[in-house]
Amino acid sequence: MTDAAVPVRRRALITGASLGIGEAFARRLAADGWDLVLVARDAARLGALAAELTGRHGGAAETLPADLSTDDGWAMVERRLTAGSPVELLVNNAGISLDTPFVRSAVPDEVRLVRLNVLAVLRLTHAALGPMIERGHGAVINVSSVAGFGVPMPGSTYSASKAWVTNFSESIGQSVAPLGVRVMALCPGYTRTGIHERTGIDMSRLPAWAWLRPDSVVDEGLRDLRKGKLVSVPDWKYKLAVAGLRHAPKRLLRGFTRDTRGAVDRAGG
Protein backbone atom coordinates (compact mmCIF):
# COMPACT_ATOMS: atom_id res chain seq x y z
CA MET A 1 0.00 0.00 0.00
CA THR A 2 1.09 3.58 -0.58
CA ASP A 3 0.41 6.49 1.69
CA ALA A 4 -2.33 8.82 0.55
CA ALA A 5 -0.99 12.03 -0.93
CA VAL A 6 -1.02 14.87 1.55
CA PRO A 7 -2.72 17.90 0.00
CA VAL A 8 -0.42 20.89 -0.38
CA ARG A 9 -1.75 23.94 1.42
CA ARG A 10 -1.68 27.27 -0.37
CA ARG A 11 0.09 30.20 1.26
CA ALA A 12 -0.76 33.90 1.17
CA LEU A 13 1.35 36.84 2.35
CA ILE A 14 -0.71 39.83 3.48
CA THR A 15 0.70 43.26 4.34
CA GLY A 16 -1.16 45.57 6.68
CA ALA A 17 -2.64 42.37 8.13
CA SER A 18 -3.29 43.60 11.66
CA LEU A 19 -6.29 45.80 10.86
CA GLY A 20 -9.08 46.57 8.40
CA ILE A 21 -9.09 45.01 4.97
CA GLY A 22 -5.79 43.22 5.60
CA GLU A 23 -7.19 41.53 8.70
CA ALA A 24 -10.35 40.62 6.76
CA PHE A 25 -8.20 38.97 4.08
CA ALA A 26 -6.35 37.01 6.77
CA ARG A 27 -9.57 35.77 8.38
CA ARG A 28 -11.20 34.82 5.07
CA LEU A 29 -8.16 33.02 3.66
CA ALA A 30 -7.49 31.14 6.92
CA ALA A 31 -11.11 29.97 6.93
CA ASP A 32 -10.64 28.81 3.33
CA GLY A 33 -7.66 26.64 4.29
CA TRP A 34 -4.73 28.88 3.39
CA ASP A 35 -1.53 29.14 5.38
CA LEU A 36 -0.57 32.75 6.06
CA VAL A 37 2.38 35.10 6.34
CA LEU A 38 1.14 38.18 8.19
CA VAL A 39 3.02 41.48 7.86
CA ALA A 40 2.46 44.72 9.80
CA ARG A 41 4.30 47.00 12.21
CA ASP A 42 2.44 45.91 15.35
CA ALA A 43 4.10 42.65 16.45
CA ALA A 44 1.71 42.13 19.37
CA ARG A 45 -1.43 42.43 17.23
CA LEU A 46 0.10 40.16 14.56
CA GLY A 47 0.96 37.52 17.15
CA ALA A 48 -2.52 37.58 18.65
CA LEU A 49 -4.16 37.31 15.23
CA ALA A 50 -1.86 34.46 14.15
CA ALA A 51 -2.57 32.53 17.34
CA GLU A 52 -6.32 33.03 16.98
CA LEU A 53 -6.41 31.92 13.35
CA THR A 54 -4.17 28.91 13.95
CA GLY A 55 -6.29 27.83 16.89
CA ARG A 56 -9.53 28.27 14.99
CA HIS A 57 -8.60 26.86 11.58
CA GLY A 58 -5.50 24.76 12.17
CA GLY A 59 -3.27 26.27 9.48
CA ALA A 60 0.13 27.84 9.84
CA ALA A 61 0.41 31.58 10.38
CA GLU A 62 3.86 33.17 10.29
CA THR A 63 4.35 36.75 11.45
CA LEU A 64 6.76 39.32 10.01
CA PRO A 65 6.74 42.59 11.96
CA ALA A 66 8.00 45.15 9.45
CA ASP A 67 7.65 48.82 8.59
CA LEU A 68 7.14 48.82 4.82
CA SER A 69 8.05 52.47 4.50
CA THR A 70 11.68 51.52 5.23
CA ASP A 71 14.40 49.79 3.25
CA ASP A 72 14.83 47.18 5.99
CA GLY A 73 11.11 46.42 5.97
CA TRP A 74 11.07 45.98 2.21
CA ALA A 75 14.13 43.72 2.30
CA MET A 76 12.68 41.47 5.01
CA VAL A 77 9.46 40.81 3.10
CA GLU A 78 11.24 40.49 -0.25
CA ARG A 79 13.42 37.73 1.24
CA ARG A 80 10.31 35.87 2.41
CA LEU A 81 8.70 36.16 -1.01
CA THR A 82 11.74 34.78 -2.85
CA ALA A 83 12.89 32.09 -0.39
CA GLY A 84 11.26 29.48 1.80
CA SER A 85 7.82 27.96 1.28
CA PRO A 86 6.24 29.34 -1.91
CA VAL A 87 3.75 32.20 -1.64
CA GLU A 88 0.80 31.68 -3.99
CA LEU A 89 -0.97 34.96 -3.23
CA LEU A 90 0.45 38.35 -2.26
CA VAL A 91 -1.97 40.94 -0.90
CA ASN A 92 -0.37 44.40 -0.84
CA ASN A 93 -2.73 46.12 1.56
CA ALA A 94 -0.51 48.29 3.78
CA GLY A 95 -1.00 52.00 3.16
CA ILE A 96 -1.52 55.37 4.81
CA SER A 97 -3.19 58.70 4.26
CA LEU A 98 -2.46 62.10 5.79
CA ASP A 99 -4.91 64.47 7.45
CA THR A 100 -2.94 67.56 6.39
CA PRO A 101 -3.11 69.21 2.93
CA PHE A 102 0.10 68.93 0.92
CA VAL A 103 1.11 72.59 1.21
CA ARG A 104 0.98 72.34 5.04
CA SER A 105 2.35 68.84 5.48
CA ALA A 106 5.92 67.91 6.31
CA VAL A 107 8.03 66.53 3.47
CA PRO A 108 9.12 63.47 5.51
CA ASP A 109 5.45 62.54 6.00
CA GLU A 110 4.77 62.86 2.27
CA VAL A 111 7.85 60.78 1.47
CA ARG A 112 6.70 58.08 3.89
CA LEU A 113 3.30 57.99 2.16
CA VAL A 114 4.93 57.48 -1.25
CA ARG A 115 7.34 54.86 0.11
CA LEU A 116 4.51 52.85 1.65
CA ASN A 117 1.69 53.36 -0.86
CA VAL A 118 3.81 53.21 -4.02
CA LEU A 119 7.37 51.92 -3.61
CA ALA A 120 6.47 49.05 -1.27
CA VAL A 121 3.81 47.88 -3.74
CA LEU A 122 6.31 48.06 -6.61
CA ARG A 123 9.08 46.22 -4.76
CA LEU A 124 6.98 43.45 -3.24
CA THR A 125 5.08 42.85 -6.47
CA HIS A 126 8.38 42.55 -8.31
CA ALA A 127 9.77 40.14 -5.71
CA ALA A 128 6.67 37.95 -5.79
CA LEU A 129 6.30 37.76 -9.58
CA GLY A 130 9.65 36.09 -10.28
CA PRO A 131 8.90 32.84 -8.40
CA MET A 132 5.26 32.88 -9.52
CA ILE A 133 6.23 33.15 -13.19
CA GLU A 134 8.79 30.38 -12.73
CA ARG A 135 6.09 28.11 -11.29
CA GLY A 136 3.52 29.23 -13.86
CA HIS A 137 0.88 30.25 -11.32
CA GLY A 138 0.20 32.71 -8.53
CA ALA A 139 -1.57 36.01 -7.94
CA VAL A 140 -1.07 39.51 -6.55
CA ILE A 141 -3.84 41.75 -5.21
CA ASN A 142 -2.85 45.38 -4.78
CA VAL A 143 -5.37 47.21 -2.61
CA SER A 144 -6.03 50.58 -4.23
CA SER A 145 -9.07 52.88 -3.99
CA VAL A 146 -11.87 54.48 -5.96
CA ALA A 147 -10.05 57.71 -5.07
CA GLY A 148 -7.52 56.83 -7.76
CA PHE A 149 -9.97 56.99 -10.66
CA GLY A 150 -9.10 60.39 -12.05
CA VAL A 151 -10.50 62.37 -9.13
CA PRO A 152 -7.78 64.66 -7.78
CA MET A 153 -8.67 65.26 -4.13
CA PRO A 154 -7.72 68.85 -3.28
CA GLY A 155 -4.41 68.98 -1.45
CA SER A 156 -4.11 65.20 -1.11
CA THR A 157 -1.34 62.94 -2.36
CA TYR A 158 -3.36 59.88 -1.33
CA SER A 159 -5.49 59.84 -4.48
CA ALA A 160 -2.37 60.29 -6.63
CA SER A 161 -0.71 57.31 -4.97
CA LYS A 162 -3.78 55.15 -5.53
CA ALA A 163 -4.04 56.21 -9.17
CA TRP A 164 -0.51 54.85 -9.54
CA VAL A 165 -1.39 51.56 -7.82
CA THR A 166 -4.39 50.96 -10.08
CA ASN A 167 -2.54 51.85 -13.30
CA PHE A 168 0.50 49.80 -12.28
CA SER A 169 -1.58 46.74 -11.38
CA GLU A 170 -3.61 46.84 -14.58
CA SER A 171 -0.49 47.25 -16.69
CA ILE A 172 1.50 44.48 -15.00
CA GLY A 173 -1.54 42.25 -14.90
CA GLN A 174 -1.84 42.38 -18.68
CA SER A 175 1.81 41.48 -19.15
CA VAL A 176 1.89 38.45 -16.82
CA ALA A 177 -1.53 36.93 -17.60
CA PRO A 178 -0.15 34.85 -20.53
CA LEU A 179 2.40 33.40 -18.08
CA GLY A 180 -0.29 32.01 -15.78
CA VAL A 181 -0.01 34.75 -13.14
CA ARG A 182 -2.66 37.29 -12.18
CA VAL A 183 -2.26 40.83 -10.87
CA MET A 184 -5.37 42.80 -9.86
CA ALA A 185 -6.09 46.19 -8.32
CA LEU A 186 -8.80 46.06 -5.65
CA CYS A 187 -10.47 49.49 -5.48
CA PRO A 188 -12.97 49.83 -2.64
CA GLY A 189 -14.88 52.90 -1.65
CA TYR A 190 -15.34 54.09 1.94
CA THR A 191 -14.80 51.05 4.17
CA ARG A 192 -15.23 50.76 7.94
CA THR A 193 -11.66 49.98 8.94
CA GLY A 194 -10.90 52.53 11.68
CA ILE A 195 -8.31 54.40 9.61
CA HIS A 196 -10.30 57.62 9.64
CA GLU A 197 -10.38 57.70 13.43
CA ARG A 198 -6.65 56.88 13.66
CA THR A 199 -5.70 59.68 11.26
CA GLY A 200 -8.07 62.25 12.78
CA ILE A 201 -10.38 62.54 9.75
CA ASP A 202 -13.96 63.43 10.62
CA MET A 203 -16.29 61.24 8.54
CA SER A 204 -19.46 61.89 10.58
CA ARG A 205 -21.20 63.56 7.62
CA LEU A 206 -20.82 60.56 5.34
CA PRO A 207 -24.19 58.73 5.07
CA ALA A 208 -24.43 55.18 6.38
CA TRP A 209 -25.24 53.77 2.94
CA ALA A 210 -21.84 54.84 1.60
CA TRP A 211 -19.89 52.56 3.93
CA LEU A 212 -18.65 49.09 2.98
CA ARG A 213 -17.68 46.26 5.30
CA PRO A 214 -14.13 44.85 5.01
CA ASP A 215 -15.32 41.26 4.68
CA SER A 216 -17.62 42.21 1.80
CA VAL A 217 -14.74 43.98 0.05
CA VAL A 218 -12.58 40.87 0.43
CA ASP A 219 -15.31 38.51 -0.78
CA GLU A 220 -15.92 40.50 -3.95
CA GLY A 221 -12.20 41.02 -4.55
CA LEU A 222 -11.46 37.29 -4.38
CA ARG A 223 -14.42 36.59 -6.67
CA ASP A 224 -13.13 39.06 -9.24
CA LEU A 225 -9.62 37.61 -8.99
CA ARG A 226 -10.99 34.17 -9.84
CA LYS A 227 -12.76 35.71 -12.84
CA GLY A 228 -9.45 37.09 -14.10
CA LYS A 229 -10.35 40.76 -13.70
CA LEU A 230 -7.55 43.31 -13.71
CA VAL A 231 -9.49 45.85 -11.64
CA SER A 232 -12.11 45.08 -9.00
CA VAL A 233 -14.51 47.72 -7.68
CA PRO A 234 -16.64 46.20 -4.90
CA ASP A 235 -20.32 47.07 -4.58
CA TRP A 236 -22.72 48.23 -7.27
CA LYS A 237 -22.91 51.83 -6.04
CA TYR A 238 -19.17 52.29 -6.38
CA LYS A 239 -19.17 50.55 -9.75
CA LEU A 240 -21.67 53.18 -10.90
CA ALA A 241 -19.59 55.94 -9.33
CA VAL A 242 -16.42 54.80 -11.10
CA ALA A 243 -18.24 54.58 -14.43
CA GLY A 244 -19.36 58.17 -13.93
CA LEU A 245 -15.92 59.34 -12.86
CA ARG A 246 -14.35 57.92 -16.00
CA HIS A 247 -16.69 59.90 -18.25
CA ALA A 248 -17.55 63.06 -16.30
CA PRO A 249 -15.94 66.37 -17.33
CA LYS A 250 -12.85 67.19 -15.27
CA ARG A 251 -14.28 70.61 -14.30
CA LEU A 252 -17.34 68.97 -12.79
CA LEU A 253 -15.19 66.49 -10.87
CA ARG A 254 -13.04 69.24 -9.43
CA GLY A 255 -16.12 70.98 -8.08
CA PHE A 256 -17.48 67.75 -6.62
CA THR A 257 -14.26 66.90 -4.79
CA ARG A 258 -13.44 70.39 -3.49
CA ASP A 259 -14.74 69.57 0.00
CA THR A 260 -13.50 66.00 0.25
CA ARG A 261 -9.92 66.96 1.18
CA GLY A 262 -8.12 64.29 3.18
CA ALA A 263 -10.75 61.57 2.93
CA VAL A 264 -9.54 58.00 2.60
CA ASP A 265 -11.34 54.69 2.22
CA ARG A 266 -9.21 51.83 3.49
CA ALA A 267 -6.89 50.80 6.22
CA GLY A 268 -3.22 50.07 6.21
CA GLY A 269 -0.90 48.38 8.70
ZAFIVO-41593 format. One record per residue (C-alpha): residue number from 1; residue in one letter; y, x, z. Coordinates in nm, 2 decimals. Layout:
REM residues N
n:res:v:u:w
NUM:A:Y:X:Z
...
***
This chain:
REM residues 269
n:res:v:u:w
1:M:0.00:0.00:0.00
2:T:0.36:0.11:-0.06
3:D:0.65:0.04:0.17
4:A:0.88:-0.23:0.05
5:A:1.20:-0.10:-0.09
6:V:1.49:-0.10:0.15
7:P:1.79:-0.27:0.00
8:V:2.09:-0.04:-0.04
9:R:2.39:-0.18:0.14
10:R:2.73:-0.17:-0.04
11:R:3.02:0.01:0.13
12:A:3.39:-0.08:0.12
13:L:3.68:0.13:0.23
14:I:3.98:-0.07:0.35
15:T:4.33:0.07:0.43
16:G:4.56:-0.12:0.67
17:A:4.24:-0.26:0.81
18:S:4.36:-0.33:1.17
19:L:4.58:-0.63:1.09
20:G:4.66:-0.91:0.84
21:I:4.50:-0.91:0.50
22:G:4.32:-0.58:0.56
23:E:4.15:-0.72:0.87
24:A:4.06:-1.03:0.68
25:F:3.90:-0.82:0.41
26:A:3.70:-0.63:0.68
27:R:3.58:-0.96:0.84
28:R:3.48:-1.12:0.51
29:L:3.30:-0.82:0.37
30:A:3.11:-0.75:0.69
31:A:3.00:-1.11:0.69
32:D:2.88:-1.06:0.33
33:G:2.66:-0.77:0.43
34:W:2.89:-0.47:0.34
35:D:2.91:-0.15:0.54
36:L:3.28:-0.06:0.61
37:V:3.51:0.24:0.63
38:L:3.82:0.11:0.82
39:V:4.15:0.30:0.79
40:A:4.47:0.25:0.98
41:R:4.70:0.43:1.22
42:D:4.59:0.24:1.53
43:A:4.27:0.41:1.64
44:A:4.21:0.17:1.94
45:R:4.24:-0.14:1.72
46:L:4.02:0.01:1.46
47:G:3.75:0.10:1.71
48:A:3.76:-0.25:1.86
49:L:3.73:-0.42:1.52
50:A:3.45:-0.19:1.41
51:A:3.25:-0.26:1.73
52:E:3.30:-0.63:1.70
53:L:3.19:-0.64:1.34
54:T:2.89:-0.42:1.39
55:G:2.78:-0.63:1.69
56:R:2.83:-0.95:1.50
57:H:2.69:-0.86:1.16
58:G:2.48:-0.55:1.22
59:G:2.63:-0.33:0.95
60:A:2.78:0.01:0.98
61:A:3.16:0.04:1.04
62:E:3.32:0.39:1.03
63:T:3.68:0.43:1.15
64:L:3.93:0.68:1.00
65:P:4.26:0.67:1.20
66:A:4.51:0.80:0.95
67:D:4.88:0.76:0.86
68:L:4.88:0.71:0.48
69:S:5.25:0.80:0.45
70:T:5.15:1.17:0.52
71:D:4.98:1.44:0.32
72:D:4.72:1.48:0.60
73:G:4.64:1.11:0.60
74:W:4.60:1.11:0.22
75:A:4.37:1.41:0.23
76:M:4.15:1.27:0.50
77:V:4.08:0.95:0.31
78:E:4.05:1.12:-0.03
79:R:3.77:1.34:0.12
80:R:3.59:1.03:0.24
81:L:3.62:0.87:-0.10
82:T:3.48:1.17:-0.28
83:A:3.21:1.29:-0.04
84:G:2.95:1.13:0.18
85:S:2.80:0.78:0.13
86:P:2.93:0.62:-0.19
87:V:3.22:0.38:-0.16
88:E:3.17:0.08:-0.40
89:L:3.50:-0.10:-0.32
90:L:3.83:0.04:-0.23
91:V:4.09:-0.20:-0.09
92:N:4.44:-0.04:-0.08
93:N:4.61:-0.27:0.16
94:A:4.83:-0.05:0.38
95:G:5.20:-0.10:0.32
96:I:5.54:-0.15:0.48
97:S:5.87:-0.32:0.43
98:L:6.21:-0.25:0.58
99:D:6.45:-0.49:0.74
100:T:6.76:-0.29:0.64
101:P:6.92:-0.31:0.29
102:F:6.89:0.01:0.09
103:V:7.26:0.11:0.12
104:R:7.23:0.10:0.50
105:S:6.88:0.24:0.55
106:A:6.79:0.59:0.63
107:V:6.65:0.80:0.35
108:P:6.35:0.91:0.55
109:D:6.25:0.55:0.60
110:E:6.29:0.48:0.23
111:V:6.08:0.78:0.15
112:R:5.81:0.67:0.39
113:L:5.80:0.33:0.22
114:V:5.75:0.49:-0.12
115:R:5.49:0.73:0.01
116:L:5.28:0.45:0.17
117:N:5.34:0.17:-0.09
118:V:5.32:0.38:-0.40
119:L:5.19:0.74:-0.36
120:A:4.91:0.65:-0.13
121:V:4.79:0.38:-0.37
122:L:4.81:0.63:-0.66
123:R:4.62:0.91:-0.48
124:L:4.35:0.70:-0.32
125:T:4.29:0.51:-0.65
126:H:4.26:0.84:-0.83
127:A:4.01:0.98:-0.57
128:A:3.79:0.67:-0.58
129:L:3.78:0.63:-0.96
130:G:3.61:0.96:-1.03
131:P:3.28:0.89:-0.84
132:M:3.29:0.53:-0.95
133:I:3.32:0.62:-1.32
134:E:3.04:0.88:-1.27
135:R:2.81:0.61:-1.13
136:G:2.92:0.35:-1.39
137:H:3.02:0.09:-1.13
138:G:3.27:0.02:-0.85
139:A:3.60:-0.16:-0.79
140:V:3.95:-0.11:-0.65
141:I:4.17:-0.38:-0.52
142:N:4.54:-0.28:-0.48
143:V:4.72:-0.54:-0.26
144:S:5.06:-0.60:-0.42
145:S:5.29:-0.91:-0.40
146:V:5.45:-1.19:-0.60
147:A:5.77:-1.00:-0.51
148:G:5.68:-0.75:-0.78
149:F:5.70:-1.00:-1.07
150:G:6.04:-0.91:-1.20
151:V:6.24:-1.05:-0.91
152:P:6.47:-0.78:-0.78
153:M:6.53:-0.87:-0.41
154:P:6.89:-0.77:-0.33
155:G:6.90:-0.44:-0.15
156:S:6.52:-0.41:-0.11
157:T:6.29:-0.13:-0.24
158:Y:5.99:-0.34:-0.13
159:S:5.98:-0.55:-0.45
160:A:6.03:-0.24:-0.66
161:S:5.73:-0.07:-0.50
162:K:5.52:-0.38:-0.55
163:A:5.62:-0.40:-0.92
164:W:5.49:-0.05:-0.95
165:V:5.16:-0.14:-0.78
166:T:5.10:-0.44:-1.01
167:N:5.19:-0.25:-1.33
168:F:4.98:0.05:-1.23
169:S:4.67:-0.16:-1.14
170:E:4.68:-0.36:-1.46
171:S:4.72:-0.05:-1.67
172:I:4.45:0.15:-1.50
173:G:4.22:-0.15:-1.49
174:Q:4.24:-0.18:-1.87
175:S:4.15:0.18:-1.91
176:V:3.84:0.19:-1.68
177:A:3.69:-0.15:-1.76
178:P:3.49:-0.01:-2.05
179:L:3.34:0.24:-1.81
180:G:3.20:-0.03:-1.58
181:V:3.48:0.00:-1.31
182:R:3.73:-0.27:-1.22
183:V:4.08:-0.23:-1.09
184:M:4.28:-0.54:-0.99
185:A:4.62:-0.61:-0.83
186:L:4.61:-0.88:-0.56
187:C:4.95:-1.05:-0.55
188:P:4.98:-1.30:-0.26
189:G:5.29:-1.49:-0.16
190:Y:5.41:-1.53:0.19
191:T:5.11:-1.48:0.42
192:R:5.08:-1.52:0.79
193:T:5.00:-1.17:0.89
194:G:5.25:-1.09:1.17
195:I:5.44:-0.83:0.96
196:H:5.76:-1.03:0.96
197:E:5.77:-1.04:1.34
198:R:5.69:-0.67:1.37
199:T:5.97:-0.57:1.13
200:G:6.23:-0.81:1.28
201:I:6.25:-1.04:0.97
202:D:6.34:-1.40:1.06
203:M:6.12:-1.63:0.85
204:S:6.19:-1.95:1.06
205:R:6.36:-2.12:0.76
206:L:6.06:-2.08:0.53
207:P:5.87:-2.42:0.51
208:A:5.52:-2.44:0.64
209:W:5.38:-2.52:0.29
210:A:5.48:-2.18:0.16
211:W:5.26:-1.99:0.39
212:L:4.91:-1.87:0.30
213:R:4.63:-1.77:0.53
214:P:4.49:-1.41:0.50
215:D:4.13:-1.53:0.47
216:S:4.22:-1.76:0.18
217:V:4.40:-1.47:0.00
218:V:4.09:-1.26:0.04
219:D:3.85:-1.53:-0.08
220:E:4.05:-1.59:-0.40
221:G:4.10:-1.22:-0.46
222:L:3.73:-1.15:-0.44
223:R:3.66:-1.44:-0.67
224:D:3.91:-1.31:-0.92
225:L:3.76:-0.96:-0.90
226:R:3.42:-1.10:-0.98
227:K:3.57:-1.28:-1.28
228:G:3.71:-0.95:-1.41
229:K:4.08:-1.04:-1.37
230:L:4.33:-0.75:-1.37
231:V:4.58:-0.95:-1.16
232:S:4.51:-1.21:-0.90
233:V:4.77:-1.45:-0.77
234:P:4.62:-1.66:-0.49
235:D:4.71:-2.03:-0.46
236:W:4.82:-2.27:-0.73
237:K:5.18:-2.29:-0.60
238:Y:5.23:-1.92:-0.64
239:K:5.05:-1.92:-0.98
240:L:5.32:-2.17:-1.09
241:A:5.59:-1.96:-0.93
242:V:5.48:-1.64:-1.11
243:A:5.46:-1.82:-1.44
244:G:5.82:-1.94:-1.39
245:L:5.93:-1.59:-1.29
246:R:5.79:-1.44:-1.60
247:H:5.99:-1.67:-1.82
248:A:6.31:-1.75:-1.63
249:P:6.64:-1.59:-1.73
250:K:6.72:-1.29:-1.53
251:R:7.06:-1.43:-1.43
252:L:6.90:-1.73:-1.28
253:L:6.65:-1.52:-1.09
254:R:6.92:-1.30:-0.94
255:G:7.10:-1.61:-0.81
256:F:6.78:-1.75:-0.66
257:T:6.69:-1.43:-0.48
258:R:7.04:-1.34:-0.35
259:D:6.96:-1.47:0.00
260:T:6.60:-1.35:0.03
261:R:6.70:-0.99:0.12
262:G:6.43:-0.81:0.32
263:A:6.16:-1.08:0.29
264:V:5.80:-0.95:0.26
265:D:5.47:-1.13:0.22
266:R:5.18:-0.92:0.35
267:A:5.08:-0.69:0.62
268:G:5.01:-0.32:0.62
269:G:4.84:-0.09:0.87
***
